[in-house]
Amino acid sequence: MKDTISIQRVKSLHPKVVDDFKNFITDAENALGIVIRVSQGYRSFEEQAELYALGRTKAGKIVTKAKPGSSYHQYGLAVDIVELVKNGKELDWNYDMSKLVPYADKYQIAWGGNWSGGFKDYPHFEKTFGWGWRALLDKYNKKDFIPNTTFVNI
């Protein structure tokens, strides 16, 4: 990984996925000659609530469809990424994220651009180990899953 901010954000993920995300991003950067910025990694339930309120109960544009607890970001299992351009001074939100899919697939990381049902989240990549967010939320509420720690049952 080439971007120091991204390195820190990946370190904030769940320990079981840190190496896979690090390797996925490094492989993609090296093969495609790009620099990737992790714009979002782990997100607390409070941060998700703030984002979900935008365009609903707070002024702003709707930026997420995920209520608190329903995003893999809250479990440290997802990142949103963007290409970093112009010597790290600008973000290219129009980068074709489908080019990253072969590198993500190598580490069993799913792309939000492949979701079915109409909604696509192109900057989003996640590794869920087959767990649905409802099951993770139940584990979280039972204190059987604590994000960003080695105390996990996934």
N, C-alpha and C positions, 0 to 999 in steps of 0.2 A: 504494500500500500504506500502511496506516495504523499498523501495529504495528512498532515499531523492532526488536524481536527477530526478527520474520519477515523484515524487510529484510536483516538480517545473515545469516540462514540461507539466504535465496535467493542472496545474493552468494557463498555457499560452493559453489554448484552449478557444473556444467560451464558454461564461458562460452557455449557454443552454445544453452543453454536459459534462461539468466538472464533475458533480456528477455521471453521468452514466459511464464515463470512470474510475473514481476512484473506483466505486462500482464493475464494471466488473473486473478490475485488482485485487482488494482485494479478491473478491469471488474466482477467479481462483487461486491466490496464496495460499489461505487458503485450498481450496479443493485439490489442486494438490501438495502441499508442495514444491512450487517453489518460486523464486523471479523473478519478471519481471522488465526489464529496458525499459523505453520508450526511444528509440533511436532517434526518431523524433516526434515532435508534430506540433505546429504551425510553419509554414515556410513562410517567406515573399515572395513576388513576385520576389524580387532580389535574394534571396537565391535559389528559384526554377530555375531561369534563370541560375545561376551558376551551379547547379546540371545538368540541361538539356544540358548545353554546354559540359560537360564531355563526351569524346569519340566522340564528333561531331566537335566542333570548338576549344576545349581545349584537351590537352593530358589527357589520362585516359580511364577508362572503362565506358561504358554507364551504368548509375545507375537508370535512370528514363525514362519512355516514355512520361511523362506528361510535356507539355510546361507550362510556367508561366500562371496561371489563370485556368488551367485545372485539378489541383489537389485539393482535399478537404483539404489538409494541409494548403493552402493559406487562407482558410476560418475558420481555427481552428476547423475543424470537423473530423480530422483524426490523427491517431498515427501509428507509426511503432514500433514494440516491439521485444524484444529478451529476452531469458532467461539469467539471471545473475547467474553465478556459482562460485565455489571456493571462498566462503566468499566475493563475490562481486568484485572479481579481474579479472574475465574472462567472455566473452559473448559466449553463445552457439547458434550460428546461425543455427544449425541443429535441434533445438528443434521442435517437431511435433506440429505446431500451431493449427492443427485441434482439439487438445485436449481442446483448449480455446473456441471453438465455442459455446458450450452450455452456457457458462457464458456470452459471448458476446450477444448471442440471447436473453437472459433474459432482456437486456437493449436496444434491437432493434439496436445493433451495428453489421454491416455487415463485413464479413471477405473477404479480397482480394484473398484468396485461393479458394473462391467459384465463382469467376468471370467466365463468359463464354467468348468465343471468342479466346481462346488460351493463352492469357496472364494471368498469376496468380501472385499475389503479396502477398506471404505468410506472411511476417511480418506486413502487412497493415490491420488496422481495422478502420472503418469510420461510422459515424452516419450523414445521409444527410437529414433526414426529408422529403425524397422524392424529394428533389431539385436536378436537374441536374447541372453539373458544368457550363454549358453555361448560364443558368438562374442566377446562383450566380454571375458569372462574369459580366453579364449585370447589376445586382443590385449593384455590387461593383463599376462599372464604373459610375453609376448614383448616387453614394454616398448614396444608399439606404441600404447598407450593409457594416458595418465596422467591420472587424474581431476583436475578443477579446474585444468587448464592449457590453454593453446592448442595444446599438442602432442597432436594427435588425428588420427585417421583415421576419422571417422564421417561 
